[in-house]
Amino acid sequence: MQINMKNTVKIMWILNITPDSFFDGWNFNSFDNAKNQIEKMIEEWVDIIDIGWFSSRPGFVLPTVEEELKRIIPILDLLEKYNIDFSVDTCRSEVVGKIIKYKNLIYINDISWLADENILNIIENTNIWYILMHTNTISNPQYLDVVKEVWDFFEEKLKIINKYKIKNIILDVWFWFWKNIKHNYDLLKNLNYFQKFNLEILVWLSRKSMMYKFLDSNPQDVLEETVALNLLALNNWADILRVHDIKKNKNIIKIFNLMNNL
């Protein structure tokens, strides 16, 4: 078995400021609740805070640009005061153009499979990391070989991205609703295959349906299972773990690094 010897794995905490998240909708939908949780997560040594401003679950309706900015700007103003790196989930160049002024904006998490190419124009020649997420909106996808098809998707999109002067790119195979349970576990088992792109890999397994549906459970009861799958992802060359729970996942990174340095 090839061991992931990286010791720079980062934790990206998901701050959902949306009323309809699959796990913690409404919890941080008010500014005060979000502020209190941000302070708690900073104390638990989060590396990156990721702003999720709407749910991408099946049947979602994308809010307006004005609503998007209304939700995220107060949080971004707050995060600048804490001087912590943050990411914004967005698919709109109009929004990226408004928020690029924030010095601690380090990541743009594009949830649209590069639907708005002008985002690349805006972040060109900056140090912002562009997160390319594999996704589709097919309710019952029929992958013949999910690993190869996700690879082909990345290869096609990277040809577009490489036309721009984008310094930093991250890949996210996207463990989510639009893939069935077998697809998700095939991707996790073969995650190290995507290391051939020589790009960083982000993994978002936290409390996903690939666990709780398979176990006939719910998102609230699969923290331990999330930690276990994140450990597998680390061994398969994940660079960033996107999670709802900081402390437990931070602990497995410490143990993982200890084992690799013995």
N, C-alpha and C positions, 0 to 999 in steps of 0.2 A: 504493500500500500504506500502510495506517495503521500508524505505528510506536508501539510501547509505550514511552512516555517515563518510566515509573516507574523510580525509582532506589532503591526500598526493597525489592527482591525479597529474600526470605529463603531460607536453606537449612535444611531440616528433615532431620536425619539419622535413619535407621531403625536402632534398636537392637533386634534380634530376640532376645529371651530365651526362645526356644522351641526344642525339638528338631526341629521339622518345617517350618521355613521353606523356601520354594522355592529360596532363594539361599544363605543363610548359617546354616542350622539347625545347632545345636550349637556354633557358633563362640563365642558369647557366653553360653552357657547356664550357665556357672559365674560366680559373683560376681567372682572375680579377673580372669577374662578380660573380663568386661563393664567392670570398673573400669579396666583397662588401656586398653581401646579408647575409653572415654569420655574419658580424659585425652588420648589421641592426637587425638580429634576436636575437643576444645576447643582444642588447639594449632593445629588447622587452621581455626579460626574458624567453627565451626558456630554457627548462631543458635538452633536449637531441637533438642532431642533427643526423638525419638518412641519411646515404649516399646511394642513389639509383643510381646505375651505369648502369642499362639497364631497358628497359620497359618489363614488363611481360604481356602485352596486348596480345589478341589472335593473333597468327601468328608470335610471336616474335622468333628471332633467337639469341641464347645465344652466345655472343662474346667469344673469346678465353681467357684463363687464363691470357695471356700476356696483352691483351687489358684491361681486368678487372683491373689488377694491375696498368697499365699505367694511367687509369682514376682515381683511388681512392687514390693512394699513395701520390700525391702532396696535396690532400685535407686533408688527415690524418695528414701529417706533419704540415699543417697549424693549424688544430684543436688542436694538442698537445700544440702549442704555446699559444692558447687561454685558455687552461686548462678547456675545457668543455667536458662533457660526450658525447660520440657518439656511434652510432650503424652503422653496415654495413650490407646491404642486400647481402647475398651471399649463394651459395649452394655448394661451393667447399672447401674441406679440404686443398688443395694446397694454396688457398688464405688465409684461416684462419691461416695456419701455418706461413705465411709471415707477417701477420698484428698483431698477438697476442702480439708482443713486445710493442705495443702502450699502455701506462699506462691508457689512457682515453677511451680505447675501453671497453665499459661496456656491449654492447648487440651485439649478432649475430642474425640477422633476417633471418632465413632459409626459403627460398621461394620454397624449393624443396620437401616438405613433407618428409624430412629426407632421401633423396636419397643417400647421402654420409654420412654414419654413422661414418666415421673417424673424422668428425668435433667434435663429442662428445669425442673422444679420446684426441683431442688437448686441448679442454677447460675443461677437467676433472680436478678437484681439483683447479680450479681457481674461481674467483668471477664473472666471466662473466655470464650474463643472456642469456639463450638460448630461443629464441622466436620460438615456434612451430606453424606454420601456417597451417590451413586447406586449402587444395586446390585440384584441379584436373584439367585435361585438356580436359574434355568432353564438347563439344560445346553446347550440349542440355541435361544437366543432368536431370535424372528422379528420383528425391528424393521422396520416399514415405512419409518420415518424416525427413525433413532436420535437425531439431534440434537433433533428436536421432542419425542420421547417422554421424553428425559432432561429437557428443559425443562419438560414437563408434570409430571413427577415432582417437580422442585424447586418448581414453583409450588404444587402440592398440599401438600407438606410445609411450605413456608414459611407457608402459611395457619395451620397448627397452631402452628408456632414463634412466630409473631407474636402469638399469644394470651398469650404469656409476655413478661416483661421481660428479653429476651435482648439484650444490647447489641451483641454481636459474632458474626457468622455468616460462615462460609467454605463455599464449595461445592467439591465434588470429584466430577468426572464419572466417575471410577473406570475407568481403563484396566486391564482385568483378564480373568480366565479366562471370566467369564460373558458376554463379548461376543466376537464373532469378530474377525478381523484387520481386515476392512473397517469394522466398527462403530468400532473403536478409532481408526483413521486418519481416519474421518469426523469423529469428535469432536475430534481434535487439530486438524484442518484448520479446524474451525469453532468453536474454543474461544472466540474473541473474541465470539461470539454471546451467550455467557452473561454477558458483561460488562454486558449490559442490566439485569441484576438489581441492579447497583451494589453488589455484594458482592465480597469477595476470593475468588480462585480458587486452589485448591491442585492441583498436578499431581504425580501419582506414575507416572512412566514408567520408573523405574530398573530396568534389566535384565529388562524384561517380555517375555512370550511373543510379543507383537505384533512384537517384533524377532527374538528368537532362533529362534522357530518358522518365521517367514517366511524367515529366512536359513539355515535348517537348521543351527543352531548350538546354543549352550547359554547359560545366564545368566552364566557366568563370562567369556564372550568377547565381550560386547556393551557394554563400557564406552564406547567411542568412539561407538557408535550411540546410547547413552543420552544422551550429551552433545549430540549433534547434534539429537536430538528435543527435548531440554530447551531448546535455543536457539530452535527453532521455537515451543515453548510460550511462551517469554518474549516473542517477537514477537506472539503471540496473547493477550497480557494475563495471563499467569500471575503470581501474586503470591508463591507459595511453591513451591519445588521440593523434593519429598520424595525423598531419594536414599540410596543405600548408600555413595557415594563423595563425599567433601567437596571435596577440593582441585580436581579437574578441573572440577566444576560451579561452584565458587566462581570459578574463573578465567573461565569463560564469562560469568558475570554481570559481572565487572569489564570484560571486553572489550565486552560488550553496552552497558553504561552509557557506556563511552568513545565508542563509535560514535554513540550517541544524543545525546551532548553536544558533538560536533564542530561 
